Amino acid sequence: MSAPSSEFERVLAGKIVAVPESRQLDVLASLLERRGASVLRCPLVGIVDSPDETAVLGWIERLISTPADLVVFYTGEGVQRLTAFASRAGREEPFVAALGRTPKLTRGPKPRRALKALGLDAEYTATEPTTAGMIDAASKITAPLRRVALQLYSRDQDRQLADSLEQRGATVDAVAPYVYASKADDERVAALIDELAAGRVDAIAFTSKAQVQRLLELAEKRRLDQELRAGLGRTKVAAIGPVVAAELTSLGVKVDAMPEDSYSMKPLVTSVCELLAP
């Protein structure tokens, strides 16, 4: 049975623990630091929330308060990220309700599946999963399109769809709810692999399959596979739950710690404390 967290005060003093860098995981870093650990943050995700939270929440509020004739989703990731933004702001219920009363156009099956997870369905689907397919599908919508809410997959993507909608008189309200990891982020991941290989990290804590996959993918891209495997072999590895543990195990990585029955941040920290306690 896991010992109470009070027994672990400062037990990680002098230890270096690597964690994925993400706004949602600040609580993990804080819990580890309160127990004395030096936390090495690293962007072990390829996609992160847009840093412009104000713009994203503004888009959500406009969708809730101002009727739209169509909402367009390029990606399932976009549906999920927007829902998560709304949830953190206490606005998930009105956001989902607004989606329910607004006709929806999706580029392909992934955003359609993400909508289904919310109990919704898309009224329109692109004739092919491309911008051209979306333009074609939108052109066949006979209802007036005065205001269109558009989810982008990149802040810098082309304006073909938006231009097409505007040409038929629509006001387009666009949002990019996530961004991709930058080259600078890639450099930081490569630096983490170097730290692991050099034995300068006591433990690394994984909280999602995506983090494991990104670490491996970047190692392969940089030809640092051997360094990564050697580093993970000499570093204690913690997983938040069985799904992440199974992903690590499938890659030949030994999982040294995992919460026994509650797969969340505090039990994960307790597992790390038990693992590294003198």
matplotlib code that plots the C-alpha trace (Angstrom):
import matplotlib.pyplot as plt

x = [0.0, 1.3, 2.5, 0.8, 2.3, 3.2, 5.9, 7.6, 8.2, 11.6, 12.3, 13.3, 15.9, 18.8, 16.9, 16.3, 12.9, 12.0, 8.4, 6.6, 6.2, 2.5, 0.3, -2.0, 1.0, 2.1, 0.5, 2.8, 5.9, 4.7, 4.1, 7.5, 9.2, 7.4, 9.1, 12.5, 13.0, 14.6, 12.2, 13.5, 10.6, 10.6, 8.0, 7.2, 4.1, 4.0, 0.8, 0.0, -2.8, -2.7, -0.8, -3.5, -6.1, -8.0, -8.6, -9.7, -12.2, -13.4, -14.2, -16.1, -18.1, -19.1, -20.3, -22.4, -23.8, -24.0, -25.8, -23.7, -25.1, -22.2, -19.3, -16.4, -14.0, -10.8, -9.6, -10.6, -7.8, -9.5, -12.8, -11.1, -8.9, -11.8, -13.9, -11.0, -10.7, -14.4, -14.3, -11.5, -13.4, -16.6, -18.3, -18.4, -22.2, -23.1, -20.4, -21.7, -25.2, -24.2, -22.5, -25.7, -27.9, -25.4, -24.9, -21.5, -19.1, -16.1, -13.1, -12.9, -13.8, -11.6, -13.6, -16.8, -15.7, -14.7, -18.2, -19.8, -17.9, -19.9, -23.2, -23.2, -23.1, -21.9, -24.6, -22.0, -18.8, -16.2, -16.5, -12.8, -10.7, -9.0, -9.6, -10.9, -13.3, -14.6, -15.1, -17.0, -19.2, -19.8, -20.8, -23.7, -25.2, -28.2, -29.0, -27.7, -24.2, -24.0, -21.7, -19.4, -17.2, -14.1, -11.6, -8.1, -5.4, -2.7, -2.6, -0.7, -2.7, -4.0, -7.2, -8.8, -11.8, -12.3, -12.0, -14.6, -17.0, -16.5, -17.1, -20.6, -21.2, -20.2, -18.4, -15.8, -14.7, -11.6, -9.7, -6.5, -6.9, -3.5, 0.0, 2.7, 6.0, 8.7, 12.3, 13.3, 11.2, 12.8, 16.2, 15.0, 13.9, 17.2, 18.9, 16.8, 17.9, 21.5, 20.8, 19.2, 22.1, 24.6, 22.9, 22.1, 18.3, 17.1, 13.6, 11.3, 7.5, 5.2, 1.5, 0.4, 1.2, 1.8, 4.8, 6.4, 5.8, 7.2, 10.3, 11.0, 10.1, 12.5, 15.2, 14.8, 14.8, 18.0, 19.5, 19.7, 17.9, 20.8, 21.4, 17.7, 17.5, 20.7, 19.4, 16.0, 17.9, 19.8, 16.9, 14.0, 10.8, 7.3, 4.0, 0.7, -1.3, -1.5, -2.0, 1.2, 3.0, 1.9, 3.2, 6.6, 6.8, 6.0, 9.0, 11.2, 11.4, 11.2, 8.5, 9.8, 6.8, 3.1, 0.2, -1.6, -5.2, -5.8, -4.2, -3.7, -1.0, -0.8, -0.6, 2.1, 4.2, 3.8, 5.1, 8.1, 8.8, 8.6, 10.9, 13.6, 13.3, 16.7]
y = [0.0, 3.5, 5.5, 8.8, 11.8, 13.4, 10.8, 12.0, 15.7, 16.6, 13.0, 13.9, 16.5, 16.3, 14.2, 15.3, 14.3, 14.9, 15.7, 16.7, 20.4, 21.4, 23.8, 21.1, 19.3, 22.3, 20.5, 17.5, 19.7, 21.5, 18.3, 17.0, 20.3, 20.4, 17.1, 18.6, 17.5, 19.5, 19.3, 19.1, 20.2, 19.1, 19.5, 15.8, 16.4, 17.3, 19.4, 21.9, 24.2, 27.6, 30.1, 32.7, 31.4, 34.8, 34.4, 30.8, 31.5, 34.5, 32.3, 29.9, 32.6, 34.1, 30.7, 30.4, 33.9, 34.7, 32.2, 30.8, 29.3, 26.8, 25.6, 24.0, 21.5, 20.5, 18.1, 15.9, 17.4, 20.8, 19.5, 18.0, 21.1, 23.5, 21.3, 21.2, 25.0, 25.4, 22.8, 24.6, 27.8, 26.2, 26.6, 23.1, 22.6, 25.8, 25.2, 21.7, 23.0, 25.7, 23.0, 21.0, 23.7, 24.7, 22.8, 21.3, 20.5, 18.2, 17.5, 13.7, 11.0, 12.2, 15.4, 13.4, 10.9, 13.6, 15.2, 11.8, 11.6, 14.7, 13.1, 15.1, 14.4, 16.4, 17.5, 17.8, 16.1, 17.1, 15.2, 14.3, 15.0, 18.1, 21.9, 21.5, 18.8, 21.1, 24.0, 21.6, 20.4, 24.0, 25.0, 22.5, 24.0, 25.9, 27.6, 31.2, 31.4, 34.7, 33.8, 30.8, 29.6, 28.0, 25.8, 25.9, 23.3, 26.0, 29.8, 30.0, 27.7, 29.0, 31.0, 29.1, 27.9, 31.2, 33.1, 30.9, 31.4, 35.1, 35.3, 34.1, 36.7, 35.0, 36.6, 34.0, 33.7, 31.6, 30.0, 27.9, 26.1, 24.3, 24.7, 22.2, 21.8, 24.1, 23.4, 24.9, 22.3, 19.5, 20.8, 20.6, 17.0, 16.1, 17.8, 15.6, 12.5, 13.6, 14.2, 10.7, 9.1, 10.8, 9.5, 13.0, 12.3, 10.2, 9.5, 10.4, 10.5, 9.8, 10.7, 9.9, 7.5, 10.6, 11.7, 8.2, 8.2, 11.7, 10.9, 7.8, 9.5, 12.4, 10.0, 8.1, 11.4, 12.6, 9.1, 9.1, 5.8, 4.1, 7.0, 7.1, 3.4, 3.5, 6.6, 5.0, 1.9, 3.8, 6.1, 5.1, 5.2, 6.0, 5.7, 7.3, 4.2, 0.9, 2.3, 4.4, 1.5, -0.9, 1.6, 1.8, -2.0, -2.6, -0.5, -2.5, 0.1, -1.2, 0.6, 0.9, 2.6, 3.1, 4.0, 0.9, 1.9, 5.6, 6.9, 10.6, 13.1, 12.7, 8.9, 9.2, 11.5, 9.0, 6.3, 8.4, 9.1, 5.4, 4.7, 7.2, 7.3, 6.5]
z = [0.0, -0.8, 2.1, 2.9, 1.0, 4.3, 4.7, 1.6, 2.5, 0.8, 0.1, -3.4, -2.4, -4.7, -7.3, -10.9, -12.3, -16.0, -16.7, -19.9, -20.2, -20.5, -18.8, -17.5, -15.9, -13.7, -10.8, -11.4, -11.4, -8.3, -6.3, -7.2, -6.3, -2.9, -2.2, -3.0, -6.6, -9.3, -12.2, -15.7, -18.0, -21.6, -24.4, -24.9, -26.9, -30.6, -30.3, -27.5, -26.7, -28.4, -26.2, -27.0, -24.5, -24.7, -28.5, -28.2, -25.3, -27.2, -30.2, -27.9, -26.3, -29.7, -30.8, -27.7, -27.8, -31.5, -33.7, -36.6, -39.8, -39.9, -37.8, -39.7, -38.1, -39.9, -37.2, -34.4, -32.4, -32.9, -31.5, -28.5, -27.8, -28.0, -25.7, -23.2, -23.3, -22.7, -19.9, -18.0, -18.3, -16.9, -20.3, -21.7, -21.4, -23.2, -25.8, -26.6, -26.7, -29.2, -31.3, -31.1, -32.6, -35.3, -38.6, -38.7, -41.6, -41.0, -43.2, -42.5, -40.0, -37.1, -36.3, -36.9, -34.3, -31.9, -32.3, -31.7, -28.4, -27.4, -28.5, -31.7, -35.4, -38.4, -40.9, -43.7, -44.6, -47.2, -50.5, -49.9, -46.9, -48.3, -48.4, -51.9, -50.7, -48.0, -50.4, -52.6, -49.7, -48.5, -52.1, -52.0, -48.8, -50.0, -46.7, -46.3, -44.8, -43.1, -40.2, -40.2, -37.3, -38.6, -36.7, -38.3, -38.0, -38.1, -37.6, -40.9, -43.1, -46.5, -46.7, -49.6, -47.6, -45.8, -49.0, -50.7, -47.8, -47.8, -51.5, -50.9, -48.2, -45.0, -42.1, -41.1, -37.5, -37.4, -34.5, -34.2, -30.9, -31.0, -32.3, -33.3, -31.5, -32.8, -33.9, -30.6, -28.8, -30.8, -29.6, -26.0, -26.5, -28.0, -25.0, -22.7, -24.5, -23.9, -20.2, -19.9, -21.7, -19.5, -16.3, -15.1, -14.6, -11.7, -13.0, -15.8, -15.4, -18.4, -18.4, -21.9, -24.8, -27.0, -24.9, -25.2, -29.0, -29.5, -27.6, -29.7, -33.0, -32.4, -31.3, -34.6, -36.6, -34.9, -34.9, -31.2, -30.8, -29.0, -26.7, -25.7, -25.0, -23.0, -21.1, -20.3, -19.2, -16.5, -15.5, -13.3, -15.4, -14.0, -15.8, -14.7, -15.6, -17.4, -20.9, -20.7, -19.1, -21.9, -24.5, -22.8, -22.3, -26.0, -26.8, -24.6, -21.8, -18.2, -16.1, -12.6, -11.0, -11.5, -9.2, -7.8, -8.5, -8.9, -12.1, -11.5, -10.6, -6.8, -6.9, -9.6, -7.4, -4.5, -6.8, -7.7, -4.1, -3.2, -6.1, -5.3, -1.5, 0.2]

ax = plt.figure().add_subplot(projection="3d")
ax.plot(x, y, z, "-o")
ax.set_aspect("equal")
plt.show()
